[in-house]
Amino acid sequence: MKVTAVTAFPVHPGWRKNLIFVKIETDEGITGWGEAYSQYDRDRSITAHIEMLGKYLVGRDPFQIKYFTSIAYDDYAQRRSSLEYFCALSGIEAALWDIVGKACGQPVYNLLGGACRESVRVYANGWSYKMKDVNDFVRAAENTVALGFDALKFDPFPRPWRTFIPREHIHHAVNVVRSIRKAVGPKVDLLIELHRRLAPAFAVEFADRIMEFEPYLIEEPCPAENMEAIAEVRHKIKSPVMTGENIFSKAGFRRVFEHHAADFINPDVANCGGILELKEIAAMAEPYLVGVSPHNYNSTSLALSATVHAAATMPNFLITEYFIPFVEFCDILFPEGQLKPVNGRIALPTGPGLGLVPDEKALIQHAAKPFPLRKLPYPADEWL
């Protein structure tokens, strides 16, 4: 079997960012599908990487996944990585696994060593996007729990994201956490997202003040480039600390473990290098007694399925991300097979490959388009 074509399908979901799907065709008629992570204003550069990488995949054996990802880094990227490169590679890698699973008649997790569990726990995200008022947070949290979720992630801080913040921002964030905890009760896990924004002193003060509300974890309190700062926060607070969504490949995670900077890591299958790379990163974490909670700010279709297949094989898996606002759109693109949680858990799919095939007409009908320009602060004193 040989690869005959690689095609990127960027689509417009109508919320936050464009999504990017990858189709790989073979000379035996087996087609694989994957998904690449994307960000605001960067989907065109990621799509360009998919198209260029795809030229080097045509004519190759789709079973040689590890070999292709290795030589792509060595010879295509010349060992110079970037977000765009790893997003493209990850989407291609997942589509190759989809082909292999279909060719073997097996779900991908069976080809990675088999499942360690029958279902995968998820937390809800996206439900509090751009909320400012505490009452809005509370109502949205209550509605999300009513859908059956027993874990919620949210960022309680007001925008803009800044390293040094006024005290009223901390007061506001504490009030949001307090109010949500009171509204949803003690049995719902609260994952607190800080988006890599704070200097250690601010992160520590905030974490100490919300400890009584029993957060499940605090995610990325400081910029990921400063692993020493994240480690400082972790060693000073009682809440578990998580980092990793902004780190790519096993090499990137080495410093996390060397600095004992995190209790949990959250690599994203659609940007860390793919399904096998995610599994290998999780294996690196095992001897350090670090848990894995994969990031999944992607669709609730192919990237979620790739995450579920990888997570099924991890002894140290804990919980993964589920973006509620993408569900309705993914129902249009994937009329059958989209993975949906029941009581906060997703049962493992049993079909071959990743188990999802999109409606290509719907992909074309919802082709990507530019989002409105975001407001960047001006004048300069708004940045301080």
Buried (B, 14 or more C-beta within 10 A) or exposed (E): BEBBEBBBBBBBBEBBBBBBBBBBBBEEEBBBBBBBBBBEEBBBBBBEBBEEBBEBBEEBBBBBBBEBBEBBBEEBBEEEBEBBBBBBBBBBBBBBBBBBBBBBEBBBBBBBEEBEBEBBBBBBBBBBBEBEEBEEBBEBBEEBBEEEBBBBBBBBBBEEEBEEBEEEBBEBBBEBBBBBBEBBEEEBBBBBBBBBBBBBEBBBBBBEBBEEBEBBBBBBBBBBEBBEBBBBBBEBBEBBBBBBBBBBBBEBBEBBBEBEBBBBBBBBBBBBBBBBBBBBBBBBBEEBEBBBBBBBBBBBBBBBBBBBBBBBBBEBBBBBBBBBBBBEBBBBBBEEBBBBBEEBBBEBBEBBBBBBBBBBEBBEEBEBEEBEEEEEEEEEEEEE
